[in-house]
Amino acid sequence: MECTSINILYLLLGSNLGDRQAVLSQASEEIVRAVGTIQKSSSLYETAPWGVTNQPAFLNQVLEVRTTLSPDAVLHSVLEIEQALGRVRFERWGARVIDIDILFFNDLVCHEARLTIPHPRLHERRFTLVPLAEIAPVLVHPLLGKTIQILLDETSDITEVTLFSLNSTI
């Protein structure tokens, strides 16, 4: 009898080009196909751009996913999904059809050339913390030792994050 471990993964989806809502929906479908089962999904939030600010507003959403994949396999899958949905990397923090970031993978701490978990800047970004706090407010950051809600309450980021569309499946 084979025993497969189930991993809890949090992903941030973002889009600021094209039909943003449709792209996020397509990305979610592809995540189910290639990565695992979505257990929770946040509402959609419209957020001001961060980093490079002279670009359209983003739609962002956080997903909690159950997967049997390894962190490297998840990274490979989400990069393939981004490419299939038309992601082209021109500039860091620039406009994009789709962006999928791995926020957490269980309580793993990983610093590799291609992958850092937890996401190194998630605690600095309201566009990540607001949807994450909606579905996982008591999740504890394994390096900072604080819950997501506390990180949101303490962040110095004042970037505007507004509710775009409620998630009716929560």
C-alpha atoms as a printed R data frame, in Angstrom:
    type eleno elety resid chain resno       x      y       z
1   ATOM     1    CA   MET     A     1   0.000  0.000   0.000
2   ATOM     2    CA   GLU     A     2   1.445  3.358  -1.036
3   ATOM     3    CA   CYS     A     3   1.089  6.354   1.254
4   ATOM     4    CA   THR     A     4   0.988  9.739  -0.468
5   ATOM     5    CA   SER     A     5   1.411 12.851   1.629
6   ATOM     6    CA   ILE     A     6  -0.970 15.719   1.099
7   ATOM     7    CA   ASN     A     7   0.611 19.152   1.141
8   ATOM     8    CA   ILE     A     8  -1.124 22.460   1.830
9   ATOM     9    CA   LEU     A     9  -0.145 25.103  -0.665
10  ATOM    10    CA   TYR     A    10  -1.114 28.777  -0.872
11  ATOM    11    CA   LEU     A    11  -0.922 30.474  -4.262
12  ATOM    12    CA   LEU     A    12  -1.396 34.128  -5.196
13  ATOM    13    CA   LEU     A    13  -2.894 34.754  -8.632
14  ATOM    14    CA   GLY     A    14  -2.674 38.144 -10.300
15  ATOM    15    CA   SER     A    15  -3.584 39.652 -13.665
16  ATOM    16    CA   ASN     A    16  -3.631 43.178 -15.061
17  ATOM    17    CA   LEU     A    17  -3.884 42.623 -18.821
18  ATOM    18    CA   GLY     A    18  -6.790 41.385 -20.928
19  ATOM    19    CA   ASP     A    19  -9.942 39.962 -19.329
20  ATOM    20    CA   ARG     A    20  -8.462 39.709 -15.863
21  ATOM    21    CA   GLN     A    21 -11.350 37.847 -14.276
22  ATOM    22    CA   ALA     A    22 -11.473 35.249 -17.075
23  ATOM    23    CA   VAL     A    23  -7.705 34.739 -16.871
24  ATOM    24    CA   LEU     A    24  -7.866 34.097 -13.116
25  ATOM    25    CA   SER     A    25 -10.693 31.630 -13.695
26  ATOM    26    CA   GLN     A    26  -8.682 29.823 -16.390
27  ATOM    27    CA   ALA     A    27  -5.638 29.741 -14.118
28  ATOM    28    CA   SER     A    28  -7.723 28.171 -11.341
29  ATOM    29    CA   GLU     A    29  -8.995 25.500 -13.736
30  ATOM    30    CA   GLU     A    30  -5.436 24.720 -14.825
31  ATOM    31    CA   ILE     A    31  -4.268 24.564 -11.215
32  ATOM    32    CA   VAL     A    32  -6.938 21.936 -10.512
33  ATOM    33    CA   ARG     A    33  -5.816 20.004 -13.594
34  ATOM    34    CA   ALA     A    34  -2.064 20.179 -12.980
35  ATOM    35    CA   VAL     A    35  -1.432 20.897  -9.292
36  ATOM    36    CA   GLY     A    36  -4.207 19.799  -6.951
37  ATOM    37    CA   THR     A    37  -7.592 20.454  -5.406
38  ATOM    38    CA   ILE     A    38  -8.603 23.991  -4.482
39  ATOM    39    CA   GLN     A    39  -9.870 23.897  -0.884
40  ATOM    40    CA   LYS     A    40 -10.492 27.625  -0.447
41  ATOM    41    CA   SER     A    41 -10.376 30.634  -2.698
42  ATOM    42    CA   SER     A    42 -10.494 34.254  -1.646
43  ATOM    43    CA   SER     A    43 -12.670 36.890  -3.175
44  ATOM    44    CA   LEU     A    44 -11.204 38.855  -6.071
45  ATOM    45    CA   TYR     A    45  -9.499 42.107  -5.117
46  ATOM    46    CA   GLU     A    46  -8.576 44.988  -7.385
47  ATOM    47    CA   THR     A    47  -5.214 46.312  -6.378
48  ATOM    48    CA   ALA     A    48  -2.999 49.186  -7.339
49  ATOM    49    CA   PRO     A    49   0.230 48.082  -9.019
50  ATOM    50    CA   TRP     A    50   3.202 47.530  -6.721
51  ATOM    51    CA   GLY     A    51   6.813 48.144  -7.739
52  ATOM    52    CA   VAL     A    52   6.210 49.491 -11.249
53  ATOM    53    CA   THR     A    53   3.213 51.779 -10.713
54  ATOM    54    CA   ASN     A    54   2.546 53.138 -14.236
55  ATOM    55    CA   GLN     A    55   0.438 50.168 -15.348
56  ATOM    56    CA   PRO     A    56  -3.186 48.990 -15.064
57  ATOM    57    CA   ALA     A    57  -4.665 47.800 -11.767
58  ATOM    58    CA   PHE     A    58  -4.432 44.104 -10.909
59  ATOM    59    CA   LEU     A    59  -7.008 41.564  -9.928
60  ATOM    60    CA   ASN     A    60  -5.616 39.297  -7.207
61  ATOM    61    CA   GLN     A    61  -6.855 36.146  -5.539
62  ATOM    62    CA   VAL     A    62  -5.359 33.626  -3.108
63  ATOM    63    CA   LEU     A    63  -6.037 29.896  -3.348
64  ATOM    64    CA   GLU     A    64  -5.489 27.183  -0.766
65  ATOM    65    CA   VAL     A    65  -4.619 24.014  -2.671
66  ATOM    66    CA   ARG     A    66  -4.119 20.420  -1.542
67  ATOM    67    CA   THR     A    67  -1.420 18.728  -3.603
68  ATOM    68    CA   THR     A    68   0.723 15.611  -3.643
69  ATOM    69    CA   LEU     A    69   3.369 17.411  -5.710
70  ATOM    70    CA   SER     A    70   6.750 18.536  -4.417
71  ATOM    71    CA   PRO     A    71   7.572 22.269  -4.272
72  ATOM    72    CA   ASP     A    72   9.722 21.948  -7.415
73  ATOM    73    CA   ALA     A    73   6.935 20.159  -9.271
74  ATOM    74    CA   VAL     A    74   4.464 22.868  -8.212
75  ATOM    75    CA   LEU     A    75   6.839 25.562  -9.471
76  ATOM    76    CA   HIS     A    76   7.235 23.735 -12.794
77  ATOM    77    CA   SER     A    77   3.457 23.394 -13.142
78  ATOM    78    CA   VAL     A    78   2.630 27.024 -12.340
79  ATOM    79    CA   LEU     A    79   5.307 28.280 -14.740
80  ATOM    80    CA   GLU     A    80   3.774 26.088 -17.464
81  ATOM    81    CA   ILE     A    81   0.305 27.446 -16.642
82  ATOM    82    CA   GLU     A    82   1.586 31.027 -16.846
83  ATOM    83    CA   GLN     A    83   3.179 30.341 -20.217
84  ATOM    84    CA   ALA     A    84   0.075 28.583 -21.570
85  ATOM    85    CA   LEU     A    85  -2.074 31.569 -20.562
86  ATOM    86    CA   GLY     A    86   0.244 33.996 -22.373
87  ATOM    87    CA   ARG     A    87   2.660 35.238 -19.702
88  ATOM    88    CA   VAL     A    88   5.685 36.974 -21.182
89  ATOM    89    CA   ARG     A    89   8.360 38.266 -18.819
90  ATOM    90    CA   PHE     A    90   9.567 41.712 -19.917
91  ATOM    91    CA   GLU     A    91  10.323 43.532 -16.693
92  ATOM    92    CA   ARG     A    92  10.252 42.727 -12.995
93  ATOM    93    CA   TRP     A    93   6.902 43.734 -11.458
94  ATOM    94    CA   GLY     A    94   5.648 44.797 -14.900
95  ATOM    95    CA   ALA     A    95   2.230 44.301 -16.480
96  ATOM    96    CA   ARG     A    96   1.256 40.684 -17.085
97  ATOM    97    CA   VAL     A    97  -1.595 38.511 -18.256
98  ATOM    98    CA   ILE     A    98  -1.057 36.123 -15.337
99  ATOM    99    CA   ASP     A    99   1.236 35.760 -12.372
100 ATOM   100    CA   ILE     A   100   1.131 32.802  -9.991
101 ATOM   101    CA   ASP     A   101   3.254 33.011  -6.854
102 ATOM   102    CA   ILE     A   102   3.853 30.247  -4.329
103 ATOM   103    CA   LEU     A   103   3.246 31.871  -0.941
104 ATOM   104    CA   PHE     A   104   3.469 28.890   1.421
105 ATOM   105    CA   PHE     A   105   4.021 25.148   1.091
106 ATOM   106    CA   ASN     A   106   3.098 23.520   4.411
107 ATOM   107    CA   ASP     A   107   5.472 25.188   6.884
108 ATOM   108    CA   LEU     A   108   8.460 24.654   4.591
109 ATOM   109    CA   VAL     A   109  11.309 27.153   4.564
110 ATOM   110    CA   CYS     A   110  13.241 26.922   1.295
111 ATOM   111    CA   HIS     A   111  15.900 29.230  -0.174
112 ATOM   112    CA   GLU     A   112  17.025 27.966  -3.559
113 ATOM   113    CA   ALA     A   113  18.072 29.756  -6.722
114 ATOM   114    CA   ARG     A   114  14.704 29.193  -8.428
115 ATOM   115    CA   LEU     A   115  12.391 29.004  -5.429
116 ATOM   116    CA   THR     A   116  12.015 30.767  -2.097
117 ATOM   117    CA   ILE     A   117   9.282 29.635   0.302
118 ATOM   118    CA   PRO     A   118   7.628 31.373   2.036
119 ATOM   119    CA   HIS     A   119   7.419 34.090  -0.584
120 ATOM   120    CA   PRO     A   120  10.063 36.614   0.542
121 ATOM   121    CA   ARG     A   121   7.929 39.765   0.235
122 ATOM   122    CA   LEU     A   122   4.438 38.549   1.102
123 ATOM   123    CA   HIS     A   123   4.447 40.279   4.500
124 ATOM   124    CA   GLU     A   124   5.202 43.627   2.793
125 ATOM   125    CA   ARG     A   125   2.289 43.532   0.346
126 ATOM   126    CA   ARG     A   126  -1.346 44.320   1.126
127 ATOM   127    CA   PHE     A   127  -2.393 42.830  -2.234
128 ATOM   128    CA   THR     A   128  -1.163 39.483  -0.904
129 ATOM   129    CA   LEU     A   129  -2.105 39.827   2.753
130 ATOM   130    CA   VAL     A   130  -5.729 40.972   2.272
131 ATOM   131    CA   PRO     A   131  -6.907 37.944   0.247
132 ATOM   132    CA   LEU     A   132  -4.697 35.591   2.268
133 ATOM   133    CA   ALA     A   133  -6.168 36.895   5.540
134 ATOM   134    CA   GLU     A   134  -9.661 36.300   4.140
135 ATOM   135    CA   ILE     A   135  -9.091 32.536   3.856
136 ATOM   136    CA   ALA     A   136  -6.256 31.887   6.338
137 ATOM   137    CA   PRO     A   137  -6.140 34.619   9.011
138 ATOM   138    CA   VAL     A   138  -4.588 32.362  11.686
139 ATOM   139    CA   LEU     A   139  -1.991 30.766   9.398
140 ATOM   140    CA   VAL     A   140   1.401 31.394  11.009
141 ATOM   141    CA   HIS     A   141   4.339 32.571   8.898
142 ATOM   142    CA   PRO     A   142   7.068 29.991   9.660
143 ATOM   143    CA   LEU     A   143   9.890 32.548   9.699
144 ATOM   144    CA   LEU     A   144   8.172 35.544  11.253
145 ATOM   145    CA   GLY     A   145   6.118 33.601  13.814
146 ATOM   146    CA   LYS     A   146   3.060 35.820  13.287
147 ATOM   147    CA   THR     A   147  -0.372 35.088  11.892
148 ATOM   148    CA   ILE     A   148  -1.403 36.477   8.513
149 ATOM   149    CA   GLN     A   149  -3.942 38.750  10.230
150 ATOM   150    CA   ILE     A   150  -1.234 40.214  12.475
151 ATOM   151    CA   LEU     A   151   1.063 40.698   9.471
152 ATOM   152    CA   LEU     A   152  -1.775 42.522   7.685
153 ATOM   153    CA   ASP     A   153  -2.461 44.677  10.734
154 ATOM   154    CA   GLU     A   154   1.243 45.552  11.032
155 ATOM   155    CA   THR     A   155   2.168 46.127   7.379
156 ATOM   156    CA   SER     A   156   3.393 49.572   6.402
157 ATOM   157    CA   ASP     A   157   2.105 49.064   2.826
158 ATOM   158    CA   ILE     A   158  -0.709 51.532   2.138
159 ATOM   159    CA   THR     A   159  -1.381 50.389  -1.441
160 ATOM   160    CA   GLU     A   160  -5.099 50.385  -2.211
161 ATOM   161    CA   VAL     A   161  -6.777 46.963  -2.200
162 ATOM   162    CA   THR     A   162 -10.534 46.936  -2.836
163 ATOM   163    CA   LEU     A   163 -13.058 44.133  -3.039
164 ATOM   164    CA   PHE     A   164 -13.869 43.428  -6.696
165 ATOM   165    CA   SER     A   165 -16.018 40.304  -6.489
166 ATOM   166    CA   LEU     A   166 -17.064 38.174  -3.530
167 ATOM   167    CA   ASN     A   167 -16.262 34.509  -3.710
168 ATOM   168    CA   SER     A   168 -19.566 32.697  -3.267
169 ATOM   169    CA   THR     A   169 -17.935 29.310  -2.564
170 ATOM   170    CA   ILE     A   170 -16.392 30.162   0.807
